Amino acid sequence: MAHEASSACSNRSPYEGEDIVEHEEASVVRLTALIDHLHALGVRIAFPLAGLLYLVAGYYWSLGTIEAQERAKRIFINTTIGLAIIILSGALVEIVTTPLCGVPQ
């Protein structure tokens, strides 16, 4: 008899006594929070790295040769494009997660 009771307990749903909708909403909130944290981490890494790349571009520009200045221009343009992508990715994340998850950030 005790064995039957223990097997019955192991077959219970992990959400028994909880509303499934509340559990799903909590998961969505955790997912959007994770996405926000990952975006914030990307921004924290991107801006110092961009600053370093702008310094490298300035160094190449100061060398004065045409080849070095062309390389500096490429670094400057690519770094600026990368920063624009990082900045705009926050808006893109919000645009995508709001209709999919139903939770405004």
C-alpha distances in whole Angstrom, upper triangle without the diagonal:
4,5,5,7,9,10,11,13,15,16,18,21,23,25,23,24,28,31,31,35,35,33,36,39,38,38,41,43,41,43,46,46,46,49,51,50,51,54,55,55,57,60,60,60,63,65,66,66,68,71,71,72,74,76,76,78,80,81,82,84,86,87,89,89,89,86,84,84,83,80,80,80,77,75,76,75,72,70,71,70,66,66,67,64,62,63,63,59,58,59,58,54,54,56,53,50,51,51,48,46,47,47,51,51
4,5,5,6,9,10,11,13,15,16,20,21,24,21,23,26,29,30,34,33,31,34,37,36,36,39,40,39,41,44,44,43,46,48,48,49,52,53,52,54,57,57,57,60,62,63,63,66,68,68,69,72,73,73,75,77,78,79,81,83,84,86,86,86,83,81,82,81,77,77,77,75,72,73,73,69,68,69,67,64,64,65,62,59,61,60,57,55,57,56,52,52,54,51,48,49,49,46,44,46,46,49,49
4,5,5,6,9,10,11,13,15,19,20,23,21,23,26,29,29,33,33,31,33,36,35,34,38,39,38,39,43,43,42,45,47,46,47,50,51,51,53,56,55,56,58,61,62,62,64,66,66,67,70,71,71,73,76,76,77,79,81,82,85,84,84,81,79,80,78,75,75,75,72,70,71,71,67,66,67,65,62,62,63,60,58,59,59,55,54,56,54,51,51,53,50,47,48,48,45,43,44,45,48,48
4,5,5,6,9,10,11,13,17,19,21,19,21,24,27,27,31,31,29,31,34,34,33,37,38,37,38,42,42,41,44,46,46,47,50,51,51,53,55,55,56,58,61,62,62,64,66,67,67,70,72,72,73,76,77,77,79,81,82,85,85,84,81,79,80,78,75,75,75,72,70,71,70,67,66,67,65,62,62,62,59,57,58,58,54,53,55,53,50,50,51,48,45,46,46,43,41,43,43,47,47
4,5,5,6,9,10,11,15,17,19,16,18,21,24,25,29,29,27,29,32,31,31,35,36,35,37,40,40,39,42,44,44,45,48,49,49,51,53,53,54,57,59,60,60,62,64,65,66,68,70,70,72,74,75,76,78,80,81,83,83,83,80,78,79,77,74,74,74,71,69,70,69,66,64,65,63,60,60,61,58,55,57,56,53,51,53,51,48,48,49,47,44,45,45,42,39,41,41,44,45
4,5,5,6,9,10,14,15,18,16,18,21,24,24,28,28,26,28,31,30,30,33,34,33,35,38,38,37,40,42,41,42,46,46,46,48,51,51,51,54,56,57,57,60,62,62,63,66,67,67,69,71,72,73,75,77,78,80,80,80,77,75,76,74,71,71,71,68,66,67,66,63,62,63,61,58,58,58,55,53,54,54,51,49,51,49,46,46,48,45,42,43,43,40,38,40,40,43,43
4,5,5,7,9,13,14,17,16,18,21,24,23,27,27,25,27,30,29,29,32,34,32,34,37,37,37,39,42,41,42,45,46,46,48,50,50,51,53,56,57,57,59,61,61,62,65,66,67,68,71,71,72,74,76,77,80,79,79,76,74,75,73,70,70,70,67,65,66,65,62,61,62,60,57,57,57,54,52,53,53,49,48,50,48,45,45,47,44,41,42,42,39,37,39,39,42,43
4,5,5,7,11,13,15,13,15,18,21,21,25,25,23,25,28,28,27,31,32,31,33,36,36,36,39,41,41,41,44,46,45,47,50,50,51,53,56,57,57,59,61,62,62,65,67,67,68,71,72,72,74,77,78,80,80,79,76,75,75,73,70,70,70,67,65,66,65,62,61,61,59,56,56,57,54,52,53,52,49,47,49,47,44,44,45,42,39,40,40,37,35,37,37,41,41
4,5,6,9,10,13,11,13,16,19,19,23,23,21,23,26,25,25,28,30,29,30,33,34,33,36,38,38,39,42,43,42,45,47,47,48,50,53,54,54,56,58,59,60,62,64,64,66,68,69,70,72,74,75,77,77,77,74,72,72,71,68,68,68,65,63,63,63,59,58,59,57,54,54,54,51,49,50,50,46,45,46,45,42,42,43,41,37,38,38,36,33,35,35,38,39
4,6,8,9,13,12,15,17,20,19,23,23,20,22,26,24,24,27,29,27,29,32,32,31,34,37,36,37,40,41,41,43,45,45,46,48,51,52,52,54,56,57,57,60,62,62,63,66,67,67,69,71,72,75,75,74,71,70,70,68,65,65,65,62,60,61,60,57,56,57,55,52,52,52,49,47,48,48,44,43,45,43,40,40,42,39,36,37,37,34,32,34,34,38,38
4,7,9,12,11,14,16,18,17,21,22,19,21,24,24,23,26,28,27,28,31,32,31,34,36,36,37,40,41,41,43,45,46,46,48,51,52,52,54,57,57,58,60,62,62,64,66,67,68,70,72,73,75,75,74,71,70,70,68,65,65,65,62,60,61,60,57,56,56,54,51,52,52,49,47,48,47,44,43,44,42,39,39,40,37,35,36,36,32,30,32,33,37,37
4,6,8,7,10,12,15,14,18,18,16,19,22,21,21,24,26,25,26,29,30,30,32,34,34,35,38,39,39,41,44,44,45,47,50,51,51,53,55,56,57,59,61,61,62,65,66,67,69,71,72,74,74,73,71,69,69,67,65,64,64,61,59,60,59,56,55,55,53,50,50,50,47,45,46,46,42,41,42,41,37,37,38,36,33,34,33,30,28,30,30,34,34
4,5,5,9,10,12,11,15,15,13,15,18,18,17,20,22,21,23,26,26,26,29,31,31,32,35,36,36,38,41,41,42,44,46,48,48,50,52,53,54,56,58,58,59,62,63,64,65,68,69,71,71,70,67,66,66,64,62,61,61,58,56,56,55,52,51,52,50,47,47,47,44,42,43,42,39,37,38,37,33,33,35,32,29,30,30,27,24,26,27,30,31
4,6,9,9,11,10,14,13,11,13,16,15,15,18,20,19,20,23,24,23,26,28,28,29,32,33,33,35,38,38,39,41,43,45,45,47,49,50,51,53,55,55,57,59,60,61,63,65,66,68,68,68,65,63,63,62,59,58,58,56,53,54,53,50,49,49,47,44,44,44,41,39,40,40,36,35,36,35,31,31,33,30,27,28,28,25,23,25,25,28,28
4,6,5,7,7,10,10,8,11,13,13,13,16,18,17,19,22,22,23,25,27,27,29,31,32,33,35,37,38,39,41,43,45,45,47,49,50,51,53,55,55,56,59,60,61,62,65,66,68,68,67,65,63,63,62,59,58,58,55,53,53,52,50,48,48,47,44,43,43,41,38,39,38,35,34,34,33,30,30,31,29,25,26,26,23,21,22,22,26,26
4,5,8,9,12,12,11,14,16,16,17,20,21,21,23,25,26,26,29,31,31,32,35,36,37,39,41,41,43,44,47,48,49,50,53,54,54,56,58,59,60,62,64,65,66,68,70,72,72,71,69,67,67,65,63,62,62,59,57,57,56,53,52,52,50,48,47,47,44,42,43,42,39,37,38,37,33,33,34,32,29,29,29,27,24,25,25,29,29
4,7,9,12,11,11,14,16,16,17,20,21,21,23,26,26,27,29,31,31,33,35,36,37,39,41,42,43,45,47,49,49,51,53,54,55,57,59,60,61,63,65,66,67,69,71,73,73,72,70,68,68,66,64,63,62,60,58,58,57,54,53,53,51,48,48,47,45,43,43,42,39,37,38,37,34,33,34,32,29,29,29,27,24,25,25,28,29
4,6,9,8,8,11,12,12,14,16,17,18,20,22,22,24,26,27,28,30,32,33,34,36,38,38,40,42,44,45,46,48,50,51,52,54,56,57,58,60,61,62,63,66,67,69,70,69,67,65,64,63,60,59,59,57,55,54,53,51,49,49,47,45,44,44,41,39,39,38,36,34,34,34,30,29,31,29,25,25,25,23,20,21,21,24,25
4,5,5,7,9,10,11,13,15,16,17,19,20,21,23,25,26,27,29,31,32,33,35,37,38,40,41,43,45,46,47,49,50,51,53,55,56,57,59,61,61,62,65,67,68,69,68,66,64,63,62,59,58,58,55,54,53,52,49,48,48,46,44,43,42,40,38,38,37,34,32,32,31,28,27,28,26,23,23,23,21,18,18,18,22,23
4,5,5,6,9,10,11,12,14,15,17,19,20,21,23,24,26,27,29,30,32,33,35,36,38,39,41,43,44,45,47,49,49,51,53,54,54,57,59,59,60,63,64,66,66,65,63,61,61,59,57,56,55,53,51,51,49,47,46,45,43,41,41,40,37,36,36,34,32,30,30,29,26,25,26,24,21,21,20,18,16,16,17,21,22
4,5,5,6,9,10,11,12,14,15,17,18,20,21,23,24,26,27,29,30,32,33,35,36,37,39,42,42,43,45,47,47,49,51,52,53,55,57,58,58,61,63,64,65,63,61,60,59,57,55,54,53,51,49,49,47,45,44,43,41,39,38,38,35,33,33,32,29,27,27,26,23,22,23,21,18,17,17,15,13,13,14,17,19
4,5,5,6,9,10,11,12,14,15,16,18,20,21,22,24,26,27,29,30,32,33,35,36,38,40,41,42,44,46,46,48,50,51,52,54,56,57,58,60,62,63,64,63,61,59,58,57,55,54,53,51,49,48,47,45,43,43,41,39,38,37,35,33,32,32,29,27,27,26,23,22,23,22,18,18,18,17,13,13,13,17,18
4,5,5,6,9,10,11,12,14,15,17,19,20,21,23,25,26,27,29,30,31,33,35,37,38,39,40,43,44,45,46,49,49,50,52,54,55,56,59,60,62,62,61,59,57,57,55,53,52,51,49,47,47,46,43,42,42,40,37,37,36,34,32,32,31,28,26,27,26,23,22,23,21,18,18,19,17,13,14,14,18,18
4,5,5,6,9,10,10,12,14,15,17,18,20,21,23,24,26,27,29,30,32,33,35,37,37,38,41,42,43,44,47,48,48,51,52,53,54,57,58,60,60,59,57,55,55,53,51,50,49,47,45,45,43,41,39,39,37,35,34,34,31,29,30,28,25,24,24,23,20,19,20,18,15,15,15,13,10,11,12,15,17
4,5,5,6,9,10,11,12,14,15,17,18,20,21,23,24,26,27,29,30,31,33,36,36,37,39,41,42,43,45,46,47,49,51,52,53,55,57,59,59,58,56,54,53,52,50,49,48,46,44,43,42,40,38,38,36,34,33,32,30,28,28,27,24,22,22,21,18,17,18,17,13,13,14,12,9,9,9,12,14
4,5,5,6,9,10,10,12,14,15,16,18,20,21,22,24,26,27,29,30,32,34,35,36,38,40,40,42,44,45,46,48,50,51,52,54,56,58,58,57,55,53,53,51,49,48,47,45,43,43,42,39,38,37,36,33,32,32,30,27,27,27,24,22,23,22,19,18,20,18,14,15,16,15,11,12,11,14,14
4,5,5,6,9,10,10,12,14,15,16,18,20,21,23,24,26,27,28,30,32,33,34,37,38,38,40,42,43,44,46,48,49,50,52,54,56,56,55,53,51,51,49,47,46,45,43,41,41,40,37,36,35,34,31,30,30,28,26,26,25,22,20,21,21,17,17,19,17,13,14,15,13,10,12,11,14,14
4,5,5,6,8,10,11,12,14,15,17,18,20,21,23,24,26,27,29,31,32,32,35,37,37,38,41,42,42,44,46,47,48,50,52,54,54,53,51,49,49,47,45,44,43,41,39,39,37,35,33,33,31,29,28,28,25,23,23,22,19,18,18,17,14,13,15,13,9,10,12,10,6,8,8,11,11
4,5,5,6,9,10,11,12,14,15,16,18,20,21,22,24,26,27,29,30,31,33,35,36,37,39,41,41,43,45,46,47,49,51,53,54,53,51,49,48,47,44,43,42,40,38,38,37,35,33,32,31,28,27,27,25,22,22,22,19,17,18,17,14,13,15,14,10,11,13,12,8,9,7,10,9
4,6,5,6,9,10,10,12,14,15,16,18,20,21,22,24,26,28,29,30,32,34,34,36,38,39,40,42,44,45,46,48,50,52,52,51,49,47,47,46,43,42,42,39,37,37,36,34,32,32,30,28,27,27,24,22,22,22,19,17,19,18,15,14,17,16,12,14,16,14,11,13,11,13,11
4,5,5,6,9,10,11,12,14,15,17,19,20,21,22,25,27,27,28,31,32,32,34,37,37,38,40,42,43,44,46,48,50,50,49,47,45,44,43,41,40,39,37,35,35,34,31,29,29,28,25,24,24,22,19,20,20,16,15,16,15,12,12,15,13,9,12,14,11,9,12,10,12,11
4,5,5,6,9,10,11,12,14,15,17,18,20,21,23,25,26,26,29,31,31,32,35,36,36,38,40,41,42,44,46,48,49,47,46,44,43,42,39,38,37,35,33,33,32,29,28,27,26,23,22,22,20,17,17,17,14,12,13,13,9,9,12,10,7,9,12,10,8,10,8,9,7
4,5,5,6,9,10,10,12,14,15,16,18,20,21,23,24,25,27,29,30,31,34,35,36,38,39,40,41,44,46,47,48,47,45,43,43,42,39,38,37,35,33,33,32,30,28,27,26,24,22,22,20,18,18,18,15,13,15,15,11,11,15,14,11,12,15,14,12,13,10,11,8
4,5,5,6,9,10,10,12,14,15,17,18,20,22,23,24,26,28,28,30,32,33,34,36,38,39,40,42,44,46,46,46,43,41,41,40,37,36,36,34,31,31,31,28,26,26,25,22,21,22,19,16,17,18,15,13,15,15,11,13,16,14,12,14,17,15,13,15,13,14,11
4,5,5,6,9,10,11,12,14,15,16,18,21,21,22,25,26,26,28,30,31,32,34,36,37,38,40,42,43,44,43,41,39,38,37,35,34,33,31,29,28,28,25,23,23,22,19,18,18,16,13,14,14,11,9,12,11,8,9,12,11,9,12,15,13,12,14,12,12,10
4,5,5,6,9,10,11,12,14,15,17,19,20,21,23,25,25,27,29,30,31,33,35,36,37,39,41,42,43,42,41,39,38,37,34,33,32,31,28,28,27,25,23,22,21,19,17,17,16,13,13,13,11,8,11,12,8,9,13,12,10,12,16,15,13,15,12,12,8
4,5,5,6,9,10,10,12,14,16,17,18,20,22,23,24,26,28,29,30,32,34,35,36,38,40,42,43,42,40,38,37,37,34,32,32,31,28,27,27,25,23,23,22,19,18,19,17,13,14,15,13,11,14,15,12,13,16,16,14,16,19,18,16,18,16,15,12
4,5,5,6,9,10,11,12,14,16,17,18,20,22,22,24,26,27,28,30,32,33,34,36,38,40,40,40,37,35,35,34,31,30,30,28,25,25,25,22,20,21,20,16,16,17,15,11,13,14,11,10,14,13,11,13,16,15,14,17,19,18,17,19,17,17,14
4,5,5,6,9,10,10,12,15,15,16,18,20,20,22,24,25,26,28,30,31,32,34,36,38,38,37,36,33,33,32,29,28,27,26,23,23,22,20,18,18,17,14,13,13,11,8,9,11,8,7,10,11,9,11,14,14,13,15,18,18,17,19,17,16,12
4,5,5,6,9,10,11,13,14,15,17,19,20,21,23,25,26,27,29,30,31,33,35,37,38,38,36,34,33,32,30,28,28,26,24,23,23,21,18,18,18,15,13,15,13,10,10,12,11,9,12,14,12,13,16,17,16,18,21,21,19,21,18,17,13
4,5,5,6,8,10,12,12,14,16,17,18,20,22,23,24,26,28,29,30,32,34,36,37,37,35,32,32,31,29,27,27,26,23,22,23,20,18,18,18,15,14,16,14,11,12,15,12,12,15,16,14,16,19,19,18,20,24,23,21,23,21,20,16
4,5,5,6,9,11,11,12,14,15,16,18,20,21,22,24,26,26,28,30,32,33,34,34,32,29,29,28,25,24,24,22,19,19,19,17,14,15,15,11,10,12,11,7,10,12,10,10,14,14,13,15,18,18,18,20,23,22,22,24,22,20,17
4,5,5,6,9,10,10,12,14,15,16,18,20,20,22,24,25,26,28,30,32,33,33,31,29,28,27,25,23,23,22,19,18,18,16,13,13,14,11,9,11,10,7,8,11,10,9,13,14,13,15,18,19,18,21,24,23,23,24,22,20,17
4,6,6,7,9,10,12,13,15,16,18,19,21,22,24,25,26,28,30,32,33,33,32,29,28,28,26,24,24,23,20,19,20,18,15,16,17,13,11,14,14,10,11,15,14,13,16,18,17,18,21,22,21,23,27,26,25,27,24,23,19
4,6,6,6,9,10,11,12,15,16,17,18,20,22,23,24,26,28,30,31,31,29,26,26,26,23,21,22,21,17,17,18,16,13,15,15,12,11,14,13,10,12,15,14,14,18,19,18,20,23,23,23,25,28,27,27,29,26,25,22
4,6,5,6,9,10,10,12,14,15,16,18,20,21,22,24,26,28,29,28,26,24,23,23,20,19,19,17,14,14,15,13,9,11,12,8,7,10,10,7,10,13,12,13,16,17,17,19,21,22,22,25,27,27,27,29,27,25,22
4,5,5,6,9,10,10,12,14,15,16,18,20,21,22,25,27,28,28,26,24,23,23,20,18,18,18,15,13,15,13,10,10,12,10,7,11,12,9,10,14,14,14,17,19,19,20,23,24,24,26,29,29,29,30,28,26,23
4,5,5,6,9,10,11,13,14,15,17,19,20,21,23,26,27,27,26,23,22,23,20,18,19,18,15,14,16,15,11,13,15,12,11,14,15,13,14,17,17,18,21,22,22,24,26,27,27,29,32,32,32,33,31,29,25
4,5,5,6,9,10,11,12,14,15,17,18,20,22,24,25,25,23,20,20,20,17,15,17,16,12,12,14,12,9,11,13,10,10,14,14,12,14,17,17,18,21,22,22,24,26,27,27,30,32,32,32,34,32,30,27
4,5,5,6,9,10,10,12,14,15,16,18,20,22,23,23,21,19,18,18,16,13,14,13,10,9,11,10,6,8,10,8,7,11,12,11,12,15,16,17,20,21,21,24,25,26,27,29,32,32,32,34,32,30,27
4,5,5,6,9,10,11,12,14,15,16,19,21,23,23,22,19,18,19,16,14,15,15,11,10,13,13,9,10,13,12,10,14,16,14,15,18,19,20,22,24,24,26,28,29,30,32,35,35,35,36,34,32,29
4,5,5,6,9,10,11,13,14,15,17,20,21,22,20,17,17,18,15,13,15,15,11,11,14,13,10,12,15,13,13,16,18,16,18,21,21,22,25,26,26,29,31,31,32,34,37,37,37,38,36,34,31
4,5,5,6,9,10,11,12,14,16,18,19,19,17,14,14,15,12,9,11,11,7,8,11,10,7,10,12,11,11,15,16,15,17,20,20,22,24,25,26,28,30,30,32,34,36,36,36,38,36,34,31
4,5,5,6,9,10,10,12,14,16,18,18,17,14,13,14,12,9,10,11,7,6,10,10,7,9,12,12,11,14,16,16,17,20,21,23,25,26,27,29,30,31,33,35,37,37,38,39,37,35,32
4,5,5,6,9,10,10,13,15,17,18,17,13,13,15,13,10,12,13,10,9,13,14,11,13,16,16,15,18,20,19,20,23,24,26,28,29,30,32,34,35,36,38,40,40,41,42,40,38,35
4,5,5,6,9,10,11,14,15,16,14,11,11,13,10,8,11,11,8,9,13,13,11,13,16,16,16,19,20,20,22,24,25,27,29,30,31,33,35,35,37,39,41,41,41,43,41,39,36
4,5,5,6,9,10,12,13,13,12,9,8,10,7,4,7,8,6,6,10,11,10,12,14,15,15,18,19,20,21,23,25,27,28,29,30,33,34,35,36,38,41,41,41,43,41,39,36
4,5,5,6,9,10,13,14,13,10,9,11,10,7,9,12,9,9,12,14,12,14,17,17,17,20,22,22,23,25,27,28,30,31,33,35,36,37,39,41,43,43,44,45,43,41,38
4,5,5,7,9,11,13,13,9,9,12,10,8,11,13,11,11,15,16,15,17,20,20,20,23,24,24,26,28,29,31,33,34,35,37,39,40,41,43,46,45,46,48,46,43,41
4,5,5,8,8,10,9,5,6,9,7,5,9,11,9,10,14,15,14,16,19,19,20,22,24,25,26,28,30,32,33,34,35,38,39,40,41,43,46,45,46,48,46,44,41
4,5,6,8,9,9,6,5,8,8,6,8,11,10,10,13,15,15,16,19,20,20,22,24,25,26,28,30,32,33,34,36,38,39,40,42,44,46,46,47,48,47,44,42
4,5,8,11,12,8,8,12,11,9,12,15,14,13,17,19,18,19,22,23,23,25,28,28,29,31,33,34,36,37,39,41,42,43,44,46,49,49,50,51,49,47,44
4,6,9,9,6,8,11,11,10,13,15,14,15,18,20,19,21,24,24,25,27,29,30,31,33,35,37,38,39,40,43,44,45,46,48,51,51,51,53,51,49,46
4,7,9,7,7,10,11,10,12,15,15,16,18,20,21,22,24,25,26,28,30,31,32,34,36,38,39,40,42,44,44,45,47,49,51,52,53,54,53,50,48
4,5,5,6,9,10,10,12,14,15,16,18,20,21,22,24,26,27,29,30,32,33,34,36,38,40,40,42,44,45,46,48,50,52,52,53,55,53,51,49
4,6,5,6,9,10,10,12,14,15,16,18,20,21,23,24,26,27,29,30,32,33,34,37,38,38,40,43,43,44,46,48,50,50,51,53,52,50,47
4,5,5,6,9,10,11,12,14,15,17,18,20,21,23,24,26,27,29,30,32,33,36,37,37,39,41,42,42,44,47,48,48,50,51,50,48,46
4,5,5,6,9,10,10,12,14,15,16,18,20,21,22,24,26,27,28,30,31,34,35,35,37,40,40,41,43,45,47,47,48,50,49,47,44
4,5,5,6,9,10,10,12,14,15,16,18,20,21,22,24,26,27,28,30,32,34,34,36,38,39,40,42,44,46,46,47,49,47,45,43
4,5,5,6,9,10,11,12,14,15,17,18,20,21,23,24,26,27,28,31,32,32,34,37,37,38,40,42,44,44,45,47,46,44,42
4,5,5,6,9,10,11,12,14,15,16,18,20,21,23,24,26,27,30,31,31,33,35,36,36,38,41,42,42,43,45,44,42,40
4,5,5,6,9,10,10,12,14,15,16,18,20,21,22,24,26,28,29,30,31,34,35,35,37,39,41,41,43,44,43,41,38
4,5,5,6,8,10,11,12,14,15,16,18,20,21,22,24,27,28,28,30,32,33,34,36,38,40,40,41,43,42,39,37
4,5,5,6,8,10,11,12,14,15,16,18,20,21,22,25,26,26,28,31,31,31,34,36,38,38,39,41,40,38,36
4,6,5,6,8,10,10,12,14,15,16,18,20,21,23,25,25,27,29,30,31,33,35,37,37,38,39,38,36,34
4,6,5,6,9,10,11,12,14,15,16,18,20,22,24,24,26,28,29,30,32,34,36,36,37,38,37,35,32
4,5,5,6,9,10,11,12,14,15,16,18,21,22,22,24,26,27,28,30,32,33,34,35,37,36,33,31
4,5,5,6,9,10,11,12,14,15,16,19,21,20,22,25,25,26,28,30,32,32,33,35,34,32,30
4,5,5,6,9,10,11,12,14,15,18,19,20,21,24,24,25,27,29,31,31,32,34,32,30,28
4,5,5,6,9,10,11,12,14,16,17,18,20,22,23,24,26,28,30,30,31,33,31,29,26
4,5,5,6,9,10,10,12,15,16,16,18,20,20,21,24,26,27,28,29,30,29,27,25
4,5,5,6,9,10,10,13,15,15,16,19,20,20,22,24,26,26,27,29,28,26,24
4,5,5,6,8,10,12,13,14,16,18,19,20,22,23,26,26,27,28,27,24,22
4,5,5,6,8,10,11,12,14,16,17,18,20,22,24,24,25,26,25,23,21
4,5,5,6,9,10,10,12,14,15,15,18,20,21,22,23,24,23,21,19
4,6,5,7,10,10,11,13,15,15,17,19,21,21,22,23,22,20,17
4,5,6,8,9,11,12,14,15,16,18,20,21,22,23,21,18,16
4,5,5,6,9,10,11,12,14,16,18,19,20,21,19,17,15
4,5,5,6,9,10,10,12,14,16,16,17,19,18,16,14
4,5,5,6,9,10,11,12,15,15,16,17,15,13,10
4,5,5,6,9,10,11,13,14,15,16,14,12,10
4,5,5,6,9,10,12,12,14,15,14,13,12
4,5,5,6,8,11,11,11,13,12,11,9
4,5,5,6,9,10,10,11,9,7,7
4,6,6,7,9,10,11,11,9,10
4,6,6,6,8,10,11,10,11
4,6,5,5,7,7,8,8
4,6,6,5,5,5,7
4,6,5,8,9,11
4,6,8,10,12
4,5,8,10
4,7,10
4,6
4
